[in-house]
Amino acid sequence: MDQLLATDVDVVHVCTPNATHAPLVRAVLAAGKHVVCEKPLAVDPAEAAELTALAAAAGVVATVPFVYRFYPTVREARARVADGRTGPLRLLHGSYLQDWLTGREDDDWRVDPAVGGPSRAFADIGVHWCDLVEFVTGHRVTRLTARLLLAVPERGGRPVRTEDGAVVLFETDGGATGNLTVSQVSPGRKNRLWFSLDGEHEGLAFDQEAPETLWVGGRDATTLLARGTSAHPGATRYDRVPAGHPQGYQDCFDAFVADTYAALAGDAPDGLPTFTDGLRAAHLTAAVLESARTDRWVDVTPTTAAPAGATP
């Protein structure tokens, strides 16, 4: 790392196991370099807050790849909420389901809390869902109650101490109620991030495994709005290929990196996820763990940033 930071490199991407993020990011920021840090930004809120403050003091671009924000259909959903077409949102619900740790023989470094941190399923994928829904709606989760699932108590010959799944019930500052199911042990679900937003006038649903359409529901009719048919610039900006040609996760990651590098050049791309969003994810994770431990509702520590969906 010292040799890398001694060069004229502009930005460092930290893509190492979770527990190593903080020391590496500290070194990058001390060298005055821009940084992209994989999520979770840190394994606890105090560490995440420290890194966020250090990045602000260094005056560098510091981003976290919450890349699902960069689907054009997600940006379309965000625009419809912001311009009032959905009406006030009442219910926010969904899930993020995977199956890669379903079997008792399945193992990974993320299972070890000394390397992956005290939360696994929620910190790994649940925060993606929360970031996406808060980004689209402009709502912030204010309080929650959570239950954790430990489906496989032993992996690789050692006891498992991090969750395989979580169920979360929550309330938002916009007056909505919601629920989320997170799992890494759901057979057949590879990367099924799905949300449904139920408003007064219309509902919106997005499925990351079928991202080329946005479901728009009404009492009299429902529509599958195809990518490439929107006139909203917030959505069309991220159309990388002509409509009818599938566009997916890698395109989102490319768009995130492109926007990060545009920020390095002085631009201000809309909706770029920063260390403040990484800190937000750390607060949500801590609240989920505390609620599950104490068997009660827990307030989520607010962050200083404005709601991500406030300006489409």
N, C-alpha and C positions, 0 to 999 in steps of 0.2 A: 504493500500500500504506500509506504513512504516513497518508493521509487516512482510510482504512478503519480503521486501528488506533487512530486518535484518537477514534473514535465509541464508543458504548456497546455495540457488537456483542459477543456472548458467545463465539462460536466461528467460526473461519475454516477454510474448506475449501480446501486447496491441490491444485489439479487441473491443474497446468502441466507442461511437459516435465521429464523426470527431473533434469537437471543444475541446474534452478532450485529444486528442493525445499528444499535445505539453507538457502540464504540467506533464503528466504521463511519457513521454519519458525522459523529463529533470530529473525527480526523479530517473528513472532507470539508466540513464547514470551517474548521480552523485554518485550512489552507485557502479559504476564500473561493472554493469551487462550487458551481451549481450541482444539484444532486437530485437524482430520482431514486427513491427508496421503496422497495416492494412493501406491500402491507403484510402484516401489521407494522406500522411505523416503529412501534416499540412494544414490549411485553407488558407494560403497565402505564397508567395515565401520567404518573410523575415523570417517567422517562420520556414519554411522548411530548409532554408539556415543555420539558427542557430542550428537546430537539427543535420544537416549533419556535421557541424563544431564541435559540441560537441562530436559526435560519433567518429570522426576522432581523436580528442584530447584524448578521453578516450581509444583509441586503442582496441575497442571492435568490435564484429561482429554485424552489424546493417542492417537488411534486410526488404524489403517490398514485400508482396506476389503478385507480378505480375506473377501469376502461369501459365498463358496460354503459357508462354515460354517453359513449360516442356512437351508439347505434342511431341512425337517422330516425327510426321509429320511436326511440326513447325521446329524442329531441322533439318529435311531433307531439308526443303525449305531454311533454312539459309545456309546450306552446299552448295546447288546448286548455290545460289547467290555468295557465297564466292569463289567457285572454277571456276566461270566464265561461267557455263553452260547456265545461263539465258542471258548472255551478259549484256551490260549496261541497267539499268532499266530506263524506260521512263515515265511510269504512275503507280502510286500507288493509289488504290481506294478501297472503301469498306464501311462497316457499322457495327454498333453494335446496335441491336434493341431488345427491351423488351416490354412487355405489362402490367406489374404489376401495373402501375399507370394510366391505360387507363380511368377508370371510374371516375366520379365526386365524388363518395363516397370513392375512394381509398385515403389513407393517410398514412403517415409514418414520423418518426422524421427527416428523410433526407430532407423533404420539408421545414423545418424551418431553415433559414440561420443562426440563432443564435446557432444552434446545428450542422447542416450539413455543414455550410459554404456558401459562396456567389454563388457557382456553384453546381448544382445537377447532371443533366444528364451527362454533360461532365466530371466533376470531379469524378463521380462515375464509369462510364463505358467508356467514350471517351478516358480517359487516358490509359485504358487497351489496346485499339486498337492502339493508338499511340506508346505505349511502345513496343507492339508486332511487329508492322511494322518496327519501328526503329531498333529493335533487329534483325530481320530477314534480313533486307536490308543493315544495316550499314549506311544508310542515316540519316541525322538529318533534321527535319523541321526547316527552317530558317525564314520564314515569312508566314503569313496566313491572311485570311479574313473570318469572321464568321457571321452567323445569328443565333439567338436564337428563339426558339418556346415556347410560353406559351399557351398551349392548354386548361388547366383547371385553370382558374384564382382564384378559391376559393376551398379550401379543409378543412374539419373539422371545418367549420365555420369561417375560417380566410383567408385573402388574401394570394395568392401564389406569392413569389418574386424570385423564382429560376426556371430555365428553365426545360421544359419537353423534349426538343429536341434541337439539334444543327446541322447546316450544315456548314462544314469548307472546304475551298479551300486553298491549301498550295503549297509551293515550298520547295525543299530540297537542301542541300549542294552538293548532287550528281548529280544535274541537272535534277531531275525528278519533275513532277507536280503531284498533287494528290487531292483527295477529300474524305471526310468522312461524313456520315450521322449517327447521334446518336439519339436514341429515347427511351423513357420509356413509350410511348403511342401508340405502333404499335400492334394492335390486332393480336393475334396468334403467335407473335414472342416472344418466352420465353427467349432465351439467344443466339440470333443469331449474333455472332461475325464472320464476314466474311471479308477476304481481297483478292484482286487480284493484282498481281505484273506483269506488262507487260514489258518484256525485249526485247532486239533485237532478241534473238534466241529462247526463249521460255517464256511462261507465267506460273505463279503459282497461284493457288487459294486454300484457306483453309477455311473450315466452321467448327466452333467450335461445332455445333450441329451434325456434321457428321465427327468427327476427326480421324476416322480410315483410311481415304484416303486423299491424296494430289493430286489435279488436276494439271497435267502437260500438257500444251498446246503447239502445234506446228502448222505450216501451213499445214503440210501434215497429221498429226495424233495427237490425244490427248490420254492421258493415265491417269487412276486413279491408282496412286501408293499406294498400300496397306501398312499399318504399318506392320513392320516385314520383308519387302522385301528389305530394304535398307542395304547396306554394310557399310555405313558411321558410324563410332563409335560415332559421336556426336548425331546421331539419335538412334542407337541401345542401347546406354547406358540407355535410358529411357523406353525401352520395359520391362514392368513389368510382363506381361503374354504372353503366346504363341500367335502367329498370329492367327487371327480368333476368339479369345476370346476378347470381347469388353473391351476397356480400356478408361477411361474418366477423368472427371474433378477431382474427388477425388484422382485419381492416380497422377495427376499433383500437387495437393496440398501436397500429401505425399512426392513426389519427391523434392518439394521446401523445405519442412521442413527437409528432410534427408540431402539435400545439405547445408542448413543453419547449421545443427548440425555437419556436416563434417567440415565446416569452423571453428566451435568452436574447433575442434580437430586439427586444423592446416592445413587442406587441402585447396585447392583453386579451388573449382568446377567452371567449365566454365559457364558463363552466369548467375551467381547468382545475382538477383536484390537487390541492396543495397539502402541506404539512398540517394546516388547520383541520382539514378533513380527516387526516390520519389521527390527529388528537381526538377528534369527535368519535371516531371508531373505537379508540381506546376507552373513552368514557362509557360508551354503550356496552362494551365487553365487560368492563368492571361492574356495571350495574346488573348485567345478566348474572354474573358469577355471584354477586352479593345477594341478589334475590333468591337464587337457587339455594344458597347456603343458609339464609335466614328464613326462608319460606314466607316472604312478605313482599309487598309492593315497595319499589325503590325509585327515588327521584334520580333522573339522569343529570349529571353535572353539565350545565350549559357551557358552550364555548363562545368566544367573543365575535365570531364571524356571523354575518347576516345569513338567513336561510338561503341555501344554495339555489332554490328554485324561484327566488323573488324576481329575477330579471331574465326573461327568456332570450 
